[in-house]
Amino acid sequence: MARAIVLARRGRAWVAPNPMVGAVVVRDGVIVGEGYHRRFGGPHAEVHALKKASKLAQGATLYVNLEPCCHYGKTPPCTRRILESGVARVVAAIEDPNPKVSGKGFQQLLDAGVAVEVGLLADEAALLNQPYLKKAATGRTWVTLKIAQSLDGRIAAITGHSQWISGKQSLRYAHLLRAMHDAVLVGSGTVAADDCQLTVRHVPGRNPVRIVIDSQFRIDPDSKIINTPEDAPTWVFGLKDAPVPDWANNPNVSLFHTDPDGNGRVDLREVHNIISELGVGSLLVEGGSRIWTSFLDLDLVDKVEVVVAPMFIGTGIEAISDLGILKVHDAIRLAPMQWRKIGNDLHVAARVIHRENR
């Protein structure tokens, strides 16, 4: 099972919104086939593993980190392929909460006489696919904040200059995060300051949908993000009474008119609802400060990825601004998941403890 989880991670930049899945076929204590889900829309892990095992799958045990699918999607059901292979036993880490599966895959196997065991390395398997599991169980988009800051919590100097706070290795990791998420979001200020593309360039991987929060649709018509249609779709969220810009008809650009929040800005709750309904499984929020602060204040964040560079900037732009917290015991609490060094930077990944659990 540990090997299946290692294999599953190989698909991390390519398979979303599908889960990362690895599979290992074992016969008489020897691995005779293994595989992983390589790309969204491609064959699943079980299919690759059983193909390699060939006739040796007969009477063997299949280890997989997620319940095999039992429905037709972009590919046929894996349960059918498992039954055709003659596998005698399936060991799965966790059940798939997708309503189309949700125990039905296990039941199909049991009904056909295949032994099924569930729960081996369940915690590790759940950690691997947190965004998928949330979307499958609740229909809601998983949200990750990605912040690169100085040791004193600044994301830019007082002039707004920010390139580059983190190092080259951290930049590559940031692009990997983009590839691992279905969509990436920034505010119009970030687009104006950086003329960003929000595509995956420094690592192999697929491009996410690019989302911009721009209340009045004032993005510069020459901005890269609305003039690179071959790279990825661009969704721009503004207010319902905002004038339609000339660039609205650019290829691959979609406008969304939303109601204002209490401050007259785009309501991020509505944005979250819309992208959830449109099937976005995971969202990477890249900035800036007001956007990060608003997502945290609205309790929409599931995870934070913070890269801390070994430098002091002093007076500058804070990563997180006022959250209205007056007492320490009201602070937004995090559950650390990972601490590691990336080049000269410190990387911290942590889950946000939602209000109902604080």
Residue, then its C-alpha position, 0 to 999 in steps of 0.5 A: m500500500a505504501r508503494a501504491i501511495v508513492l506511485a499515486r503521487r507521480g500523477r500529481a501535476w496531471v490528474a486533477p480533478n481526478p484523485m491521485v491513485g496508485a495500484v500494485v498487484v502482488r502474487d505469492g509475495v512478489i509484485v507482478g504489476e504496478g501502475y498509477h493514474r497518469r493523466f485526467g481522462g486516461p486509464h486508471a491506476e488499476v488498468h495499468a497495473l493489471k495490464k503489466a501483471s497480465k495472466l499473473a493477476q489470476g488469484a493475486t491481490l490488488y492493493v489500491n489507495l482508493e476504492p475502484c470506480c464502478h461507473y462509466g466516466k471518461t473510462p470504463p469502470c475499474t471494477r469490471r477490469i478487476l473482475e476480468s483479470g481474475v484477482a482474488r482479493v482487493v485491499a483498499a486504503i479508503e472508500d471513495p466518497n463520490p456518490k457514484v462510487s461510495g461503497k458500490g465498487f466494493q459491493q460489486l467486487l464482493d458480489a462477484g466473490v472477490a475478497v475486499e479489505v479496507g483501511l490499510l494506511a487510511d490516514e496517509a491515503a486521505l492526506l494524499n487526496q484531500p482536495y478530491l475527497k472534500k469535493a466528492a463528499t461536499g461538492r465544495t471547492w478546496v481552497t489553498l492559499k499560497i504566500a511567499q513572504s519575508l521573515d517579517g511577514r512582508i510580500a513586497a516593499i513599501t513601493g510594491h516591488s516584490q520580485w523576487i522574495s523567494g528563491k528559484q527552487s521555491l518558484r518551481y514549487a509554486h508552479l508545481l502547486r499551480a499544476m496540482h490545482d484546477a484553478v488559480l486566483v489573483g486580484s486585479g492588483t496583482v495582475a496590474a503589478d506583475d502582468c502575470q500569466l498564471t501558467v505552469r512553466h518551470v515544471p512539467g504539468r497542466n495549466p489551471v483555469r486562471i481566475v481574476i477578481d476585478s470589480q469593474f473589469r478594468i484589467d489592462p487590455d494588453s495584459k498577458i492573462i487575457n491575451t494568451p488564450e492558448d495557455a488556459p481559460t481566464w475567468v474574470f469576476g466583477l460586479k453585476d453593474a460593471p460595464v462590459p470591457d472591450w476585451a470580453n470577447n477575447p478567446n477563452v475569456s469568460l466574464f462573471h457578474t456577481d453581487p457586491d458584498g457588504n463592502g461593495r466588492v466582489d463577494l468571494r462567497e459567491v465566487h466560491n459557490i460558482i466555481s464549485e458548481l462549475g466543477v472546480g475541485s481545487l483552487l490556489v489563491e496566489g494573492g494579493s494581501r486583500i484577497w488572502t485576508s478576505f478568504l481567511d476572514l470568510d473561513l473559505v480556506d482549507k490549507v495554507e502554503v507559506v514560503v518564508a525567505p530569510m530576509f527582513i523588509g521592514t515597512g512594506i506590504e503585509a501578507i495578511s492584514d486586519l482580520g478583526i481579531l482583538k484577542v489571541h484566543d480568537a486567532i485563526r488556528l492552523a494544524p501544521m502538516q509539513w516543515r521543510k527547506i526549499g533552497n534557502d527558504l522555509h516552506v510551511a504547509a498547514r491545514v486551517i482549522h475551520r470555525e466549527n472545529r475551533 
